[in-house]
């Protein structure tokens, strides 16, 4: 979890990134996010390496709460954070622009091994 939290932090908690696909597989206990450009938070800055699509998957999902009243397109992230609940579980909190939240209790995160700015 610490690695995933660090990954998100180094990418600006994915602020302003566009979600191109949300996938919730209840039988497999996974919730996935496809992100159009993981580096989008750095666009216009010297450290921006160019666009890179990526997939984040939360496994061992125990609980999902989605509160989106007005689905705007494109679906943009305002903030994607995680915190440890205990030694075997974590909680993700994703706020969306202009409003909405996704909260997920999970056990493991799978994320791309990429060079961080």
Secondary structure, DSSP 8 states (H G I E B T S, - for coil): -HHHHHHHHHTGGGTT-EEEEEEEETTTTEEEEEES-TTGGGTTSTT------EEEEEES--EEEEE-SS--SSEEEEEEEEEEEETTEEEEEEEEESS-EEEEEESEEE-------
